[in-house]
Amino acid sequence: MSEQARTTIDQAQVDRFSAMAAEWWDPKGKFRPLHKFNPVRLAYIRDRVSENFGRDAKAPQPLKGLRLLDIGCGGGLLSEPMARMGADVVGADASEKNIMIAKTHAAGSGVAVDYRAVTAEALAQAGETFDVVLNMEVVEHVADVEFFVSICASMVRPGGLMFVATINRTIKAAALAIFAAENVLRWLPRGTHQYEKLVRPEELEKPIEASGMTVTERTGVFFNPLANQWNLSKDMDVNYMLVARRPAS
Ligand SMILES: C[S@@+](CC[C@H](N)C(=O)[O-])C[C@H]1O[C@@H](n2cnc3c(N)ncnc32)[C@H](O)[C@@H]1O
């Protein structure tokens, strides 16, 4: 298939998110797991970015002056805190409704984020580049994972980082992240995730490495029911995150 004919849009997935858009900022609503995830993933991103760019992670705005893309930003649950940490954030999502909700929320919170209803391929084609690309909980919802990851990686500047978070395609993930989360705990609406669309780490690493980036860290993220919180873990069988770095030129 020619590059031009390839698309990252799985319209049924985008429609599903558009239909739930009003709930993005309700911590008890359909995006509850993402709200619960936020403390652990925000600290992880802040610390890795600070380390990479020689910043003090404890400073009030450790990401000051860095240009950051939050691709598949949804309602902006990551974009807003990243902007508060000082980054110049572009929040991009294929769903216009998500972007509308994100813009409204940011205006209410007084946070400046450049929200755009565009695909990753449109941004790359326009020649956009970033110090940091966040690719969080999106790859399991796109049409062409390899293409999507390559496009996102192509926008990372020399010396920059890309974070990818998703759910592994394992039996354990099918049991916990799909069956239990959707049918028993009811954390997510039924049909949020499809087993066939889950992505194994090596399926991300191939296009990342092919784009000239190096995967520098792999970590699992696991829910601790006793503490009622998510923690970093060595176990990558269910939720996991990768960090990749483009060598400085
Ligand atoms: C599970 S949400 C993740 C939201 C956000 N990244 C977070 O972690 O809080 C997935 C988002 O990806 C968006 N999306 C799906 N396919 C996309 C594509 N090809 N390009 C851009 N956004 C896409 C959906 O509209 C949805 O908002």
The ligand as an SDF file (V2000), in Angstrom:
LIG
                    3D

 27 29  0  0  0  0  0  0  0  0999 V2000
   -8.1080    5.9910   25.2740 C   0  0  0  0  0  0  0  0  0  0  0  0
   -8.0950    7.6090   24.5910 S   0  0  0  0  0  0  0  0  0  0  0  0
   -6.5630    8.2140   25.2570 C   0  0  0  0  0  0  0  0  0  0  0  0
   -6.6250    9.6420   25.6820 C   0  0  0  0  0  0  0  0  0  0  0  0
   -5.3510   10.2390   26.2570 C   0  0  0  0  0  0  0  0  0  0  0  0
   -4.1860    9.9530   25.4410 N   0  0  0  0  0  0  0  0  0  0  0  0
   -5.0960    9.7720   27.6620 C   0  0  0  0  0  0  0  0  0  0  0  0
   -4.3270    8.8180   27.8480 O   0  0  0  0  0  0  0  0  0  0  0  0
   -5.6900   10.3360   28.5930 O   0  0  0  0  0  0  0  0  0  0  0  0
   -7.6940    7.3620   22.8790 C   0  0  0  0  0  0  0  0  0  0  0  0
   -7.8310    8.6280   22.0470 C   0  0  0  0  0  0  0  0  0  0  0  0
   -7.2010    8.4330   20.7810 O   0  0  0  0  0  0  0  0  0  0  0  0
   -7.9520    9.1300   19.7860 C   0  0  0  0  0  0  0  0  0  0  0  0
   -7.5840    8.5610   18.4950 N   0  0  0  0  0  0  0  0  0  0  0  0
   -7.9010    7.3470   17.9910 C   0  0  0  0  0  0  0  0  0  0  0  0
   -7.3250    7.1870   16.7780 N   0  0  0  0  0  0  0  0  0  0  0  0
   -6.6010    8.3140   16.5400 C   0  0  0  0  0  0  0  0  0  0  0  0
   -5.7680    8.7400   15.4760 C   0  0  0  0  0  0  0  0  0  0  0  0
   -5.5500    7.9570   14.4240 N   0  0  0  0  0  0  0  0  0  0  0  0
   -5.1710    9.9440   15.5510 N   0  0  0  0  0  0  0  0  0  0  0  0
   -5.3860   10.7530   16.6220 C   0  0  0  0  0  0  0  0  0  0  0  0
   -6.1780   10.4040   17.6680 N   0  0  0  0  0  0  0  0  0  0  0  0
   -6.7660    9.2010   17.6270 C   0  0  0  0  0  0  0  0  0  0  0  0
   -9.3840    8.8970   20.2140 C   0  0  0  0  0  0  0  0  0  0  0  0
  -10.2650    9.8290   19.6340 O   0  0  0  0  0  0  0  0  0  0  0  0
   -9.2690    9.0090   21.7360 C   0  0  0  0  0  0  0  0  0  0  0  0
   -9.4930   10.3230   22.1610 O   0  0  0  0  0  0  0  0  0  0  0  0
  1  2  1  0
  2  3  1  0
  2 10  1  0
  3  4  1  0
  4  5  1  0
  5  6  1  0
  5  7  1  0
  7  8  2  0
  7  9  1  0
 10 11  1  0
 11 12  1  0
 11 26  1  0
 12 13  1  0
 13 14  1  0
 13 24  1  0
 14 15  1  0
 14 23  1  0
 15 16  2  0
 16 17  1  0
 17 18  1  0
 17 23  2  0
 18 19  1  0
 18 20  2  0
 20 21  1  0
 21 22  2  0
 22 23  1  0
 24 25  1  0
 24 26  1  0
 26 27  1  0
M  CHG  2   2   1   9  -1
M  END
$$$$
